[in-house]
Amino acid sequence: MKNLSCHSSGRRFTPLIKSKKRPDIEIYGGETYDLFLSGPWEQYSTEPYKTLIKKAFPELNIFDPETRPSQKDGTWFEDNYRAIRNSRRMVCYVCPNPFPGNALEVGMFYEYNRAKGLYTPDKLIIIWNDDIKPQWGMEVISRCPSSIFRTTKGAISFLEKLLRPIIAK
């Protein structure tokens, strides 16, 4: 199978392979993840959402772009793209930037899973705090079938109900 090129950097991606551990997805090179944390670095967020989620689910394999070496060596786009394709769920913390970079990550996650027939609204968890402006943005976000919460605690509660039976197995 040929490698696919990433037009923005000219780097080559690892070819798709079938996963033995995760038959529900094709692995795009590398490891699989239970959660992909999409959102601003914690120092720029209004709460330590990543810390709270990681503390609530220490047994999950969580991809946090902020902690990856690719942030420093310039390969972060390819690294994030692989992880998005290899993640079972995404938690998106909406940040108050005019164009948050995680909008692209959410779109890629949604489209990849939708195209493969794997998408259900419980796969994309969006945290939209009350301080995010403009509020009409919520109408745009709500058009994407997802699970939207006003607080990180609400998202964690939802994930606990959803994942605890799976984790216990």
Order of alpha helices (4+ residues) and beta strands (2+ residues): beta-beta-beta-alpha-beta-alpha-alpha-beta-alpha-beta-alpha-beta-alpha
